[in-house]
Amino acid sequence: MSMSRREFLQVLAAAAAAGLALDSREVLAGKLPANFYDMPPAGNVSFLHFTDCHAQLKPIWFREPSVNLGIGSMAGNVPHLVGEHFLKHYGIQRGTPEAYAFTYLDFETAARTYGRVGGFAHLKTLVDRVRGQRPGALLLDGGDTWQGSATSLWTNAQDMVDACIQLGVNVMTPHWEATFGADRVMEVVQNDFAKNGVDFVAQNVITQDFGDQVFQPYVMKDINGVQVAVIGQAFPYTPIANPRYMIPDWSYGIRDDSMQKWVDEARAKGAKVVVVLSHNGMDVDLKMASRVNGIDAIFGGHTHDGVFQPVPVKTPNGGTCLVTNAGSNGKFLGVMDFNVKNGRIVGWKYRLMPVFSNFLPADARMEALINKIRAPYEAKLGEVLAVNEETLYRRGNFNGTWDEVICAALMEVRGADAAFSPGVRWGTSILPGEPITYERMMDQMALTYPATTLNEFTGAQIKEIMEDVCDNIFNPDPYYQQGGDMVRTGGIQYSVRPNETIGKRLSDFHIGGKPMDPNKKYKVAGWASVNEGVTGTPIWDVVAQYLRDKKVIRNVKLYTPKIIGMAGNPGIAS
């Protein structure tokens, strides 16, 4: 049942009496240094980069992870640093705007101090301000742009297509875009983008039959008399991590050999600067940079890592490739300046600029477009499902508090012993005392294959499923990682040894507090199956029913498995 206005006001009053902030505007905003957004150009060739905005047109909250483990050669290295370890590595002071933007530390206090992040109207203001000092600068969109919000789902991604055109995107590469189907992707590329000069590049997407390029592999541009090339690298595991039936004729992959071929071709055509717009994930990009010659920089995405400064990687021939990753949810804009003289890069400067919506005025035209997009849906988006007394978030290698709510809903509504929820890295956060609206719920589950399922699995099958997912995250070879987080679990407890091999990482399973029997069958609820023909109640109907019944979300117990062998790893909170 839905909550009446009277009931909602009563709960809201109780939250206020408990001292919970109801809106960041009620707290004095923090201050940024007067020159915080000043970045004079440091060269004659510039690239602006955002990625993984996940269709968030309005400013949001987003809590960074407190667990982002690196294993093997990745242990202790960027991007697997969290909290104090991140601040120490980059020399950032706690309590600063940068500490809020890049870490989970003091999240609630910092959020109420500095306000929401992102928002396309505010991002547009920053893009125009930075671009105004850099004639010819290219704006690169790293993908995961069309998916992640209710309005994107309901408009078949048209809201994000229109917003990106108005933002001034020049070049894009994809991932979740494919979940709208091959026909829809090609419709946008051949019509909206072609008419507005947006290049859609992906060197590693070819046809299943003859291996022809589906999209142009790269694009050449002239920036202030310097020829540059931007090569696209789509998420290589799209047909595995997402439904293959949506893109049945396309083949993906990492394809280092073809990447080298296109780099060499671009150089032969006169490119003095070659960059890759990638959706590989940071660890994959770091490895790829060490295997391919001639790439000057990789503008990366997919793993949502806010990388404060590029990581320099030695290439096989002794050159250097700068590897970046620009976070998620529209909360950062990467700015890279190259100083090119006599056909050579002689210097560079980079900054990953947080987008604080309190300190960047909204661009009027973009704001008008967003309001127009949202107008038909405002009533539905604003429906209050429950009041929240927790910090709800998703990001982290294991369960987040939002995941706990989703799994609890699956188990209660579907009558299950346990629940699985995908370890995706998208999904906004909510502060204590805020209402859980339909919009904020949809931020966690707005995808095109939302069916919930109820299956019977033996204990042995549960372990096998989870071991397979765990290997996608903790395989010591980045090329075998798929970039998400561990499958979220409800009702299942276990221990994990990330440094072990597949089949040996997980142990000590319990379901409902009792040791898991490998031969016993358990009812397991889930959603977002990548298999064709799966039907079931959409996940948003299940979670909405749960929230309406509960009215208030409180005492969410965050479950983290027992992590073994990771003592001292800077990818886990101290």
C-alpha positions, -999 to 999 in steps of 0.1 A, spaced: 0 0 0 12 36 -6 19 60 22 -6 88 27 5 124 28 -4 125 66 17 94 73 46 108 53 46 142 72 44 123 105 75 103 97 93 133 83 86 152 115 100 123 135 131 123 114 136 161 120 131 157 157 158 131 157 182 156 142 184 143 107 191 168 80 162 171 56 179 191 29 214 203 23 201 238 19 192 239 56 229 236 64 254 264 57 272 254 26 310 250 27 333 272 8 356 265 -21 388 284 -27 381 313 -50 403 298 -76 390 263 -73 378 261 -109 406 281 -124 427 260 -148 446 281 -173 456 261 -204 490 245 -203 493 235 -240 478 238 -275 459 204 -276 432 197 -250 408 170 -242 379 171 -218 365 138 -206 336 125 -186 324 89 -183 298 66 -166 273 94 -158 246 67 -159 219 90 -171 220 113 -141 208 147 -154 203 163 -120 227 167 -91 229 137 -68 247 123 -38 273 96 -45 294 78 -18 328 65 -30 338 30 -19 353 19 14 364 -14 -2 381 -15 -36 406 -44 -33 436 -48 -56 452 -83 -58 484 -96 -72 504 -69 -90 474 -45 -85 475 -47 -47 484 -13 -32 483 5 -65 460 30 -81 430 27 -84 428 3 -54 432 29 -27 404 40 -4 398 66 23 429 76 42 452 56 19 439 76 -11 445 109 7 480 99 18 490 88 -17 480 121 -32 488 144 -3 452 155 2 439 169 35 409 153 52 379 175 54 387 193 21 364 194 -10 388 169 -27 385 145 2 347 146 -2 348 142 -40 373 113 -40 367 93 -8 339 80 14 354 97 45 330 118 66 305 113 38 273 126 55 290 157 70 309 165 39 278 160 17 258 185 39 288 209 37 296 209 0 263 198 -14 253 175 -43 276 166 -72 271 164 -109 241 175 -129 243 182 -166 233 219 -163 263 224 -139 286 202 -159 277 222 -190 287 254 -172 321 239 -163 326 224 -198 320 258 -214 342 276 -189 371 253 -195 365 251 -232 364 288 -236 401 289 -227 410 261 -250 400 266 -286 394 234 -304 393 212 -273 374 179 -278 348 167 -253 350 129 -249 321 107 -236 334 74 -222 300 56 -223 276 42 -198 258 74 -205 223 63 -217 215 39 -188 209 43 -151 178 66 -146 141 63 -150 138 90 -176 165 73 -198 146 40 -195 112 56 -203 125 77 -232 145 49 -248 177 69 -240 165 100 -260 169 122 -230 206 115 -227 211 116 -265 196 151 -266 215 162 -234 249 150 -247 244 168 -280 236 200 -261 266 194 -238 288 195 -269 301 159 -270 325 153 -299 334 116 -295 318 87 -277 324 50 -270 298 26 -255 289 -1 -230 254 -1 -214 242 17 -245 240 -18 -261 213 -28 -237 188 -7 -257 195 -31 -286 216 -29 -317 188 -13 -338 184 16 -313 222 22 -310 225 24 -348 194 46 -350 211 72 -327 245 69 -344 232 72 -379 207 100 -372 210 121 -340 248 118 -338 255 120 -375 234 152 -378 251 168 -349 288 159 -356 292 133 -328 316 105 -337 308 71 -322 340 50 -321 348 14 -311 377 -4 -327 370 -37 -309 334 -41 -321 331 -62 -353 305 -83 -370 302 -120 -360 302 -132 -396 330 -114 -416 347 -94 -389 338 -60 -404 339 -29 -382 305 -21 -368 315 15 -359 344 36 -371 375 25 -351 389 60 -347 385 96 -358 411 122 -368 407 158 -357 427 190 -362 433 209 -329 451 242 -335 469 228 -365 479 196 -347 465 163 -361 451 141 -333 434 107 -333 408 94 -309 405 56 -310 374 39 -294 375 9 -271 340 -3 -261 335 -25 -230 351 -58 -242 328 -81 -223 294 -66 -232 279 -99 -246 288 -117 -214 280 -91 -188 248 -80 -206 223 -99 -228 239 -112 -260 205 -114 -277 203 -76 -277 234 -74 -300 234 -108 -317 255 -99 -347 283 -80 -329 315 -95 -315 336 -76 -288 369 -83 -271 400 -64 -260 419 -69 -294 453 -55 -287 465 -65 -322 438 -44 -339 444 -16 -315 481 -15 -325 470 -16 -362 448 15 -358 474 33 -338 499 27 -365 475 38 -392 466 70 -374 503 78 -370 510 71 -407 482 95 -415 499 123 -396 485 120 -360 509 137 -336 488 129 -306 470 95 -303 446 89 -274 422 60 -266 387 66 -254 382 34 -234 355 16 -215 378 -13 -205 381 -5 -168 412 9 -151 432 -23 -145 426 -35 -181 437 -1 -195 469 -3 -174 477 -36 -189 467 -26 -225 489 5 -222 519 -18 -214 512 -39 -246 505 -13 -273 530 12 -287 521 48 -297 492 57 -274 498 89 -256 469 87 -232 440 65 -223 408 82 -211 392 53 -193 359 44 -177 337 15 -166 352 9 -131 340 43 -118 374 51 -104 381 87 -97 418 88 -105 433 120 -92 463 120 -116 472 98 -146 492 67 -140 523 67 -164 528 33 -180 559 22 -200 550 9 -234 569 -20 -251 592 4 -271 600 25 -240 575 52 -245 550 64 -219 512 62 -219 492 82 -194 462 62 -180 432 80 -165 397 72 -152 372 99 -146 348 86 -119 311 84 -124 276 100 -122 287 132 -138 306 142 -107 340 148 -125 354 164 -156 388 154 -167 409 181 -184 441 171 -202 464 196 -219 492 186 -242 519 210 -252 529 199 -288 558 215 -305 575 204 -337 552 173 -339 561 161 -304 545 163 -270 569 182 -248 547 186 -218 513 179 -203 490 188 -174 459 171 -161 432 177 -135 401 157 -126 377 185 -116 349 177 -92 315 191 -103 300 207 -72 265 219 -81 264 244 -53 294 263 -67 287 261 -104 256 279 -117 233 259 -138 235 266 -176 201 280 -185 196 262 -218 206 229 -204 184 233 -174 155 242 -196 161 210 -217 163 189 -185 130 204 -172 113 197 -205 125 161 -205 114 155 -169 80 173 -171 59 144 -182 73 122 -154 77 145 -124 47 132 -105 59 96 -108 96 105 -101 86 124 -70 63 97 -55 75 91 -19 78 53 -12 93 55 23 114 77 45 150 67 51 170 69 83 202 54 68 229 63 44 219 42 14 247 35 -11 258 8 -35 295 12 -45 321 -12 -30 334 -47 -37 308 -63 -15 273 -54 -3 262 -18 0 232 -6 21 211 -1 -10 218 -37 -19 207 -48 15 173 -32 9 170 -47 -26 179 -82 -13 155 -79 16 127 -69 -7 134 -99 -30 134 -123 -2 103 -110 15 82 -103 -15 92 -134 -35 93 -157 -4 129 -168 -9 156 -183 14 183 -161 -2 187 -134 -28 212 -124 -55 215 -89 -68 239 -78 -95 272 -62 -84 268 -32 -107 286 -1 -98 259 24 -108 233 37 -84 230 70 -65 232 75 -27 206 89 -2 214 107 31 196 99 64 163 118 67 156 120 30 126 105 14 131 75 -8 113 86 -40 105 65 -70 133 83 -88 159 74 -63 147 38 -63 149 36 -101 185 49 -100 193 14 -86 175 -7 -112 167 12 -144 176 -13 -170 159 -30 -200 158 -66 -185 143 -61 -151 125 -94 -145 128 -110 -111 132 -147 -108 128 -174 -81 149 -205 -87 159 -235 -67 196 -240 -63 215 -265 -43 242 -253 -19 268 -265 -43 253 -245 -72 252 -214 -51 289 -217 -43 297 -224 -80 277 -193 -91 294 -171 -66 329 -185 -73 325 -176 -110 314 -140 -102 343 -137 -77 368 -147 -103 355 -119 -125 366 -94 -98 397 -110 -83 414 -128 -112 451 -117 -110 450 -111 -148 431 -79 -155 421 -92 -190 399 -118 -172 381 -93 -151 348 -79 -161 349 -48 -139 319 -51 -117 317 -58 -79 308 -91 -62 272 -103 -65 252 -89 -37 237 -115 -14 207 -116 10 205 -144 36 239 -158 26 270 -154 47 305 -165 36 342 -160 38 363 -148 9 400 -152 1 406 -129 -29 442 -141 -34 431 -177 -40 422 -192 -73 388 -199 -88 369 -226 -68 389 -219 -37 381 -183 -28 348 -188 -10 341 -209 20 322 -212 53 288 -206 37 257 -201 59 221 -195 48 197 -181 73 223 -185 100 228 -222 94 256 -240 76 248 -243 39 241 -279 29 257 -285 -6 230 -310 -15 200 -291 -1 179 -270 -25 173 -234 -15 148 -209 -30 169 -180 -44 154 -148 -57 172 -126 -82 168 -102 -111 185 -90 -143 191 -123 -159 210 -120 -192 192 -150 -206 166 -145 -234 130 -151 -226 131 -146 -189 99 -133 -175 88 -121 -140 77 -91 -120 100 -62 -127 124 -55 -99 110 -20 -94 76 -33 -86 90 -57 -60 111 -31 -43 84 -4 -45 59 -28 -28 85 -35 0 92 2 6 56 12 7 48 -15 32 78 -6 54 72 32 53 105 38 71 138 22 63 160 20 94 185 -3 111 199 -16 78 226 -40 87 254 -39 62 268 -74 56 304 -78 46 319 -113 42 349 -123 63 378 -111 41 409 -133 46 444 -126 36 439 -88 30 454 -74 62 472 -41 54 457 -38 19 450 -1 12 420 -10 -8 400 -16 24 391 9 51 415 10 80 
